[in-house]
């Protein structure tokens, strides 16, 4: 995986307003101060990401709150949920709600996804989050033909989400639209939070396609409509890697 943080400085990162909210200390990015947002602005994938796996270690403090925005638009919530008895979309590791201010109070938030269980550790302990993301897809005219997906979220080795379709950006996006590639953004919001071991692997090679495969026993051509879905599943679940597919 490609490291996004050198453990010493905020080189490769940028902050908008309230830059003092983010600092570096003892190999950690410390988030503490007024509302601000930290963007990865380094060389990995020219800081615009499509399909990827993200990993980081995160530490919360009592009552603290932050978030990881994939492509700057889809938030995975970070929260001190240590004492939560039931899980909600706003809990640690949740896929935050979408938001519509035109709806009545109590109905503005929608289409959030709560974690399957509360895997949160106590404040002050390091937690480990891993997120696999598939970007929305667009045709040559720029029309969206497939929604973004959270393929998998794990917190402290526990599976929280799997193959969740995202109908659009969650609350507080960078821009309320959708794009093929976008930045990584950390939210600085409520209370101290720390990040370290921030890494990302991009999976942006073209998706392999197979056609007119012959059955070795009968010589019968197998339709790509049968083979391609099986190939997609194998790649997503790690049974097969893109580099292992023979295109000849």
N, C-alpha and C positions, 0 to 999 in steps of 0.2 A: 504494500500500500504506500501511497505517497504521503509523507508528512506535510501538514499544512502550517504547523507552528514549530518554531525552532527552539522553544523553551527559554529564550533569552530576551526577545524583543517582539514588538508587533510588526516587524518587517513582513510585508506581504498582506497586511490587513489595513483597512481604513475605517474611520468612524466619521459619522456626520456630526450633528449637534451633540454637545455634552461629551466631548471626547474624554474627559477625565473619568468617566464612568468605567473605562477599561484600562487596566494596567497589567504589568507583568511582575511577578514576584515568585522566587523559588521554583521556577519552572512551570508556573501556572499563569493562565490568563484570569485575572480577578475582575469580576463584574460587581461594582458597588457604586451607586450614585443615581442621579436623575435618569429618566428614560432616555435610552440611546440604543444605537444599533451598530454592530460590528460586522463588516463585510470582508470576506476573503477576497484579496485583490492581487494574489501572487501569480506565479507562472504556471501552476498545475492547470492544464486544460484552459489556459488563458482566463482562469477564474470564472468560466461559464460551464455549467455542468448539465449533463443530459441524463444518462442512466448510470447509477453509481451505487457503491456501498460506502457508508460513512461510519467511522468509529470514533469514540472519544470517551475519556474518563471525566466524570462530572461530580462535583461535591456541592450539596446544598447546605444551607444553614436554617435554623428554625424559622418557618414561615416564608422562606424565600421562593422566588419565582423567576423563571427565564424561559427561553424557547429556542429551538433550532428551526429556522425557516429554510426548507429545501427549495431551491430556485428562487428564494426570496419570497415565496408565496404560500407554502404549505407548512404549517407549524406542527412540530412534535413538541409537546409541552414538557417543561422541566419544572418540578414543583416539590416542595417538601410535603409528600403525601404519606409520611411514615405512619401516622395514626389513622389514616382513612380505613374505614371498615368496608365500604363499597367503593367501586371505581366509577369515575365519570370521565368524560372527554377532556376535562380540564385538569385531571390528575397526572401524576408523573408518568411520562411515556404515552400519554393519550394523543390522539390526532384531534387537534383543536377544532372547534365548531366553525362553520361558515357563519356569516352575519348579514342580516337585512334590517336596517334601521326603520324601514317602512312598515314592518310588522309590529303588532301590539307587544307591549312589555310581557316578558315571559316566553315569547315566541320568536324573538329576534335571532337567537342562536339555533342553528339546525345542522344536520348532517355531520355531527362530530362522532368520534368513535372512541369509546372507553377502552382502556386496557383489559385484557382477559382476566387479569388478576393483579393484585398489588404486589409488585416485586421490589418496592422501594426499600432502601436501607435507611438507617437513622441519619439525621443531619450530622455532618462532620465526618462521615465515611465516604470513601470514594465509591462511585457507582460507574458501571460500564454499559454504555449504550451502543447498539449496532443497528443501523438503518439501511435497508436496501430499497432503492427508489427507481421507478421507471417513469420517464417523462411522458407528457402527452404527445400524441403524434398528429402530424398535420400533412395534408396533401400538398401538391405543388401549387395550389391556389391559396394556400395558407389557411384552409378550413380545417378545424380540428376533426379528426376521424377516430381518435381513441383518447379516453381520459387518462390522466396520470394515475399511477398506482403506488401505494406503499406495499412492496412485495413482502417485506418482513421487518418487524421491529423486535429486538431482544433487549431486555434490561437485566443486567446481572445474570445473564445466561438463561433467562426465562422468556419464552415466546409471548409477546403481547399482542401482535397483529400479524396477519398473514393475508396477502393478496386483497388489500382493501382498495376499492376504486374510489377516486376522488373526483367529485363532480365539478369542482372549481376551487379557487383559492380560499384558504381559511381566513379567519378574522385578522386584520392588521397586515395585509400583504404589502410588499414593496410597491407593487402596482396591481390593480384589480383586473388583471388579464392573465392569459396563459401563453407560454412561449416554449419553444423547443429546447432552449438552453437558458440557464439562469444562474445567479450567484448563490453562495452559501451565506447565511446571515444569522448572527446570534443576537438575541434580544437581551437588553439590559433594562430591568423593569423594577422589580420589588425585592430588595434584600440582596445580600452578598451570595454569589455563586462563583465557583472556580471550574476551569476547564484545563485539561492537559491531555497529552497523547492523542492529538487531533489528527486523524488520518482519513484518506479517501482513495478509493480505487474506482476508476472510470471504466465503464463497459460500453464504449461508444463505437465499437467495430460494427460494420453492417451486419444485420441479422442474416444468417445463412439461409438459403432457399434451395430446396431439392425438387427436382421434377423428373418425370419419366424414369423412375427407378424400376429395374427389372427384378422380379422374384427369381432368386438364384435356382430354385428347384424347377419352376414351371416356365420361366422365361416371360411370364405375364408382367406387363407394365403396371406398377403400383402408382395410383394417382397421388400427386403431391397434396391433394386435399386431405388425404389420409395421413401422409408422412409428416407434413409440416407441423400440424398441431402436436404430434408426438415429439418432434424435435424441439419445439418451443418449450414444452414442459420439461424435457431433459435438461435444457440449458438453464432455465429458471431455478430448478432444484439442485443444480450442481452435478447432475449425473454425467453431463457432457459439457465441454467447454467449446467456445467458438473456435479456438485454434485447432480443435480435434476434428472439425468437420472437413471432409475432403470435398473441395469444390470442383475437382477435375471430372 
